[in-house]
Amino acid sequence: MDADVLIIGSGPAGLQAAIHSARRKVSTVLIGRISGSAAYGISVENYFGTAGKAKGIGLLMNGVRQAHSFGCEVLDMNVVSASREADGMFRVVAESGTEISARAVVLATGVSRNKLNVPGEAEFSNGKGVSYCVSCDCNFYKGRRVAVVGSESEAAIGAEIMTRYASETFWIAKSHDADPALEKKAEAAGAVRIESSVKEIRGDGLVKSVVLEDGTELPVDGVFIELGGRSSADLSMDLGAMPEIDDTLKVEKDCSVPGVPGLFACGDITGRPWQIGKAVGEGVIAGMSAAAYAARAKK
């Protein structure tokens, strides 16, 4: 699939960028799970034009309909890989296997890594056995036992990758909601599926085990938490940008990312305040700027 502008992230910033890009009559694709937006499950009462408390999901679905009405194609799925090619084009692969090439990309992914929020997670992060990036840390677990935690396609991909390094790979999720082809690939590679949830991560200086919901203690040396799509930091680096220590990106006034022609960013990923008003305002700028860049690049 080819596009002039690809927007990654389907929250308020991404949807507003999609609306303004599509209105500029350039081919626009937006990718991201609506349910993954930070606005999905909240109520909003401090945003212009909302009377009382507005449901976040309602605002998002209205945004999707608006983007559609202007010609944007919306893919309700996660990104599993991204790159910037030598010719300046961007290439993104969705969890379905769909490949998208684009002249310009708008990152509107937010900044937070999805966490389990269980005892031991924070204690054993930062090199002590809990990781949020399989591709970053797989080499540290050669010949060891690991758990990959998560139900979506990124976890399936991570589990398959870890079978190439670890002596045993357990893929733990209450339900497995990944793309079926990716699930089969992980299983064929030897990943052991466990339908449960992780209640605690235990260890002594380093991770030693995870405790499942029924109280079973599973010995492991590492825990990879892969909830949802790739993090903002991962995608930024994949596309050639180096995030700040807090995973945010610095942008110019036109929301372009310095040093990476064709890359733009808006919303929470550009820093505080983390408010819908700011996200939407930056989405306008990023969408228009990306569309203008793509139009120039086509000539």
Buried (B, 14 or more C-beta within 10 A) or exposed (E): BEBBBBBBBBBBBBBBBBBBBBBBEBBBBBBBBBEBBBBBEBEBEEBEEBEEEBBBBEBBBEBBEBBBEBBBBBBEBBBBBBEBEEEEBBBBBBBBEEEBBBBBBBBBBBBEBBEBEBEBBEBBBEEBBBBBBBEEBBEBBEEBBBBBBBBBBBBBBBBBBBBEBBEBBBBBBEEBBBBEEBBEBBBEBBBBBBEBBBBBBBBEEEBBBBBBEEEEEBEBBBBBBBBBBBBBBBBBBBBBBEBEEEBBBBBEEEBBBEEBBBBBBBBBBBBEEEBBEBBBBBBBBBBBBBBBBBBEBEE
